[in-house]
Amino acid sequence: MRLSAFNFWLIFLVAIAVTALATPLSIRLAKKTHALDVPRDDRRMHDRPIPRIGGLAIFAGSALAILLAVKLGYCDLPPIRPHGMSDTIPRMRIYGLLIGGALMFLLGLWDDYTNLKPYVKLAGQVAVASLVYFFGVRLSFIAVFLGHAQFDGVLSYALTVLWLVGVTNTINLVDGLDGLAAGIVAIASVCIAYVAYIFGYYASCIPVLALAGSCIGFLPFNFYPAKTFMGDSGSLYLGFMIGAFSLLQPVKSTTVVAVLVPCLVLALPLFDTVFAIIRRLINHKPIMGADKEHIHHRLMKTGMGQRRSVLCMYGVCGIMGIAAILVARDLYKETLGLCLIALMYIYIVLTDPSRRAPHLRKKEPGSKDRRA
């Protein structure tokens, strides 16, 4: 069987439709079970209680669409232009990924209702990442400029868990404005799916399209002013799934790192996460803590408002998504140009007219500014 455009659109639209239909139901359930995000501190961007288990709809839409694709045999197709890869994705690997995604969703849902301790969430994430590793979703190959680096055993396990937990928390941390996380994951998923498509890996393209569709189906309810939040159930699930999907059938060549495409697509949230860790270490704050110094918070401080701040971040993510597609096609000069443009915009956001470098150290109350 050869896939046509109809097959791709079918899975994509099913994910959108199921999510759009399930989101109002998740809102009703949240109100009945008191799963509400109440603004108790100044870190919150909303001023009223808002339902926060929209991840239920995202999970339902993407999981049902992926199961439909498996049932119809879309994930059993060999690549059109193989590059030394396995010819299909084993069904057990898909099922293992869905089981892992379901467990990550349940972990986030548990947190939405009970506010888990950070170390409990981290332990749960490591456990789920370990589970899918044993289902065969793993990072075991990295291509570098001078050849191939192959590894297995403990090193493969450690890198896989580090990658999955890192991407999971990256999406979780970036979920700070209405529609931000859903939009970023939608952009990233479409770009990753397109890279798989142009290399003929349709079996990898289909499930990532389902993930993108679920985000797009959720956005009308989550974009500013939001009627619901995805909560940790949504952000942990999306982060985990996009990280895992990137390991299913990465494009292999002598100059493309197995995780380079998703790293470029997710460059903005990944940079924001690393920047947050450095900032908190400098200020002797818990790494898993929260603050209002993320890139989206800094955009808000300029007076742009939530809608325009989110659209600006969509734009930077879109630039990096195109850069990821270009690097997959070995167009490195063009990729470098787009990356420099994105870095320029990030630099503008992180600095102000009086500073050439980002301000990392938080000034203590009552301390004097040395520039005064």
Buried (B, 14 or more C-beta within 10 A) or exposed (E): EEBEEEBBEBBBBBBBBBBBEBBEEBBEBBEEEEBBBEEEEEEBBBEEBBBBBBBBBBBBBBBBBBBBBBEBEBBBBEBEEEEEBEEBBEEEBBBBBBBBBBBBBBBBBBBBBEEBEBEEBBEBBBBBBBBBBEBBBBBBBBBEEEEEEEBEEEEBBEBBBEBBBBBBBBBBBBBBBBBBBBBBBBBBBBBBBBBBBBBBBBBBBBBBBBBBBBBBBBBEBBBBEBBBBBBBBBBBBBBBBBBBBBBBBBBBBEEBBBBBBBBBBBBBBBBBBEBBBEBBEEBEBEEBEBEBBBBBBBBBEEEBEBBBBBBBBBBBBBBBBBBBBBBBBEBEEBBEEBBEBBBEBBEEBBBEEEEEEBBBEBEEEEEEEEEE
